[in-house]
Each structure stands twice: as C-alpha cells, then as structure tokens.
Amino acid sequence: MTNVEAPDQAATSAIDPGPADAAPDHSKALLASAAAATALLAACGGGGESGGGGGGNDSFAVTVDFTTTGYANPTPTTDADAARFLQQAQFSSTVEEIAKVRSNGYVTWLATEFSRPLGPTGWDWLEARGYGVANTHSYYFNMYPAEFMVWQQLLSGPDPVRRRVALALSEFFVASMSSAEFTWRSHAYASWWDTLTHNAFGNFRQLLEDVTLHPAMGWFLNTKGNQKENTNTGRVPDENYAREVMQLFSIGLYELNLDGTLKRNNGQPIDSYTQSDVTNLARVFTGYDFDTSDGVRIPVDSYTIESRAFARKPMSLNASRHSNLAATFLGTTIPANTPGKAALGTALDTLFNHPNVGPFFARQMIQRLVTSNPSGAYVAHVAAAFNDNGKGVRGDLKAVWAAILLHDEARGPQTLASNTFGKLREPMLRFIQWARTFGAQSAAGSWKIFELGNPATQLGQSPLRAPSVFNFFRPGYVPPNTTLTPSGATAPEFQLVNETTVGGYLNFMQDVIERGIRCPEPGVPQAAYTNYLYDVKATYSRELSLVTDATALVRHLSLVLTAGQIAPNSDNEQLMVNALNATPVTASSSADVKLRRVWAAVLMIMACPQYLIQK
C-alpha cells in the first residue's frame, strides 16, 4: 500500500497563513446526520436519470498530446474504476459515461475531452436570454443574470471536463461576484467564466495574463483605476493585486521544493517575496481601467451608461497614469520608463517562470480534483508536468490535468483503502452532480437558480461567490480538535462544515431531489419574485426502472454517485435497503409511491459518509 504523507505543517502555512479558528470535530456530526436522514426517510417513506454529463457529438479530430507513459493503471477494470475517474475528471458518472470510459480507456477518453470543441459560452447565453438589453429591468445593474448563467453552464453543456477544471481554476484565481458594483456586472462575470473555460486546456502563462487584465479581476483587486505614485499628494500605487498575484495566484508565501515541501534556511521557511517586491511590482499594475474606447453610450431613463462591450475586453492602459519608475522584484528589474505593456509582460514572465509555480499550483489542483492531502511524490509528478509537458513547454494545462488524473494515487486501488486519501465533496459539486446524474433540466430554459450560499437553508456555497480572495476555504486548512490535527493533514473543504451547514445541506437536497429548484416566473428573464414554480427538475427514469428491487437501486446509486464506495452486502447497504423496504413497492404501486422510494434512496446516498468523502 502506498503511504500518503501528511504535508509539512510549515508548507501548509506557505499557502495559508494564520491560525485556524477553534471548532469541534465534525466527522461525528456528518455520520450522525447521515444516520438521522436514513431513519427519517425510513419513517416517512420520502425520498435519476439521464444526466447532462459528457459526451455529445464526437465528430471532431482527437489528438493525444500529453504524456501517456509511466502509469500503472491506464484502463479501468471495473465500472467502479471508471466512475471514480469520471467523478474526478468531471461532474458525473452516469451509466452511459461509465460505458464510454470502459470502452475507450482513460487516455483516449481524456484526449477526446481535451479535443472537444468549446461549448456555448456564458456571454452568448446571456445575450440569447435577452440580458444584453438596457431596459426597465436594469439587467446592467444586477447580478442575478450571472447567477443563472453560471448554473446553466455547470449543470448542462457538452464539455463537462472543461467546465469542471474551469470551476477548479475559479477557486485558484478568485474574483468573486459578491463585491461587484459596476454596470454590466453580469456580463463581466459571464466573460470571466468564459475566460476560464477558454483557457482551461491552454497555457498557464496566457491564463495568468487574461486573468490579470480582466475587468472582473480589475474591480475585485483594485487594478481598475490604479494610478502611479504622486509625490505631491503622497499617493502610491495600490498593492492589492501585486500581493495577491504572488501569494495566491502564482508562487505562494514560501519557497518550495518540487514536491511542495518547504525549502528551509537554518530550519526556517524562506520567504518567496518581500514587501519591497510587492511595492515594486505594484508599479507594473498602474494605469489600467475598463476599456470603454468604443465610445458608445446607451440611454437609460434620464442618463446614459457605457455599452457592455468593455465587460469582455482586457482592461486598457492609460500611459499617463502608469508608473515610469523602475521596478525591481524577485530578482528582476524592469528599467525606468519601460512602456506599460512591456513591463506587464516582463512581470508576468517573471512570475510564470518562478520555480514555485509548478508545485504551488499542482498541489491545489490535486486538492480540487482528487485528494486533500496528496503525497509529495504526487505533487512532484504534477509539478514536473507543469514545468515540462514532455515537449519542452512550460505551463501546459492539459499536461497538468492528465498528470493529476492518470497518476497512480488517483487511479490505483491502494488509495481506496487509505483513510488519509480523498476529499470532502464541496456542496456545490454535490448539487451539480445530482443535476447531471439525473438529467435535471430547466423546462423553461431559464435556469433561474439564484445564489445558494445560505448555510442554514441551502448549500452554504455558490460558484463564483467566494467570500474573499482566499476562496471558500484555505488550501492548508487542518480541522482543529480532530484526528487530523496532530499530523497536520489538510482537509480544506471541512472549513465549510458545521452543524448548521450539515442540516442545511440535507434539508435543501431533500427538497431539490423531490421537487427540483423553485424559481419565480420561469418563463421570463427578469427576477420577478412572483408566481414561484418548480422548473429545474430531474426525471429519474433509470432509477424508476429499478424501483421494485431496493438492493439493485441502492447498488446502482452507489455506482453513479459514490463510485461504488458502498460495499455490496455491507452493513451500510443493508441499512439503506431495509429503510427502503419499510415501504413496499411493487410493479403495480402508484407513480407517487415509486418516486418516493427513488427520492429516499438518492437522499440516503447523498447523505452517507461514503458519498460525502470522495475517494
């Protein structure tokens, strides 16, 4: 069995400084909640198909342009193997998706997804739904169209691998919708999402530049309107982006070895940058603002607003506001009077080529897709792929994703038995998986799903809605007062877990599983807040075909939701089967009785530890 090492505790702080707040051990709360949900459903009889998962039209050229050698498990040997892979690579593992992976093998399937054309964009969806019109509904001053857009993008679409890794990237390059207060903000965040999906299989260097110049990031971290120094007034360039692009988006706080452990000097971590580096780098990010150079103004009531064109253009540079001082940082000097665009290119090249980027980025992407606590060997393997894709190219993201998903720790059976391997599924990923697994669709095509961040009544998490630039949780978070604490083993998603969020998730999912998402006026684009109806609903056609056999139903759901982590004939399986059989269901039972058994089975699975902890 492969040993999965606990991370260097100081390496954890290299990403994530600051003490963790004291909190109780929530592992028992999760187990108790799952058991309580099972008992409740058994008492009341309450309680998938066809998911909007991958696939679609495969009539396009497929190229395998990533390293495929050196992996011990190139093909799945069981349906559970294929489901496990799919749940790491995308959002769902339907029966059809499992069959495709088993038929093609991991490499061909992954190459197909990398080659798949980009699906419909978030921007185009907003336009098609009428949100680009300046009218009395004031879409240009509201964020709810972007909420609908991002849920539509995540819950449907033909390119789920691209969208899955784009979501992971959104938790690394954080530009939250929560603080946006500018016109056409929904279009800006549709463009932000499109930037992540467009670059998802591209190069990190281009992504870093596109992120840096994006209007959403400009607003979020203050590069929009950032001006050069003024000695008369004492004004200095805003340092927010300069600090965060180093600390969070590229190199981290401390120098790292290839395996993600800390480099040390006399036993102490070595800072990767200094305050002087921040101050100097901040000069590079001056002079930028929204690009409204088209000059178009749209009349609205008694005033005009800029056109939405700026919302998807890179910010433009005003040379008169850009600092002409020399900038020395990370061993690089940009000479005085260097033109702004050239200075930016040098700065981003310097960050991109820093040796920390590979391990810093690799560890966090492994955490998002596969396991919270990857071994040093796993991190080093992925970092090496970042540094060189096998063809001398640095920053090739396809090479990174392939290295993460094909590595023996992700694919091998030995890690399934390890109690230090895996991760808590993020609440929003559970909801997305439900929708794609059971074919949830918006009957009206409007996908009116608002923010789901309320921890007491919803998921406690919503895409592109991180509460701060530090994301929803810290990558180095170690749950205090738990068995993980002595070893320093990280479990980032547990930062979202408490008694409130556990109950909120279960109650939310029970309603969603049974009735779907309730929204106002599904057929109209605006948020009317009247005539609420259930619009985004699942069909459960495959599950209904198994409904008279409780054991078969549980085993099917275990496969497509947990990748077979509920062992056949285990106590957990028998507990669920007994709960379902408490209300007899036969072929002649009513449609309502049959649906209630399916609903109960889905909720029990989505509440159990074998589901909540993804292996």
Beta strands, then each sheet from edge to edge (+ up, - down):
strand 1: 264-265
strand 2: 268-269
strand 3: 288-289
strand 4: 297-300
strand 5: 303-306
strand 6: 316-317
strand 7: 327-329
strand 8: 332-334
strand 9: 423-424
strand 10: 441-442
strand 11: 517-520
strand 12: 532-537
strand 13: 613-614
sheet 1: 1+ 2-
sheet 2: 3+ 6-
sheet 3: 4+ 5-
sheet 4: 7+ 8-
sheet 5: 9+ 13-
sheet 6: 10+ 12- 11+
end
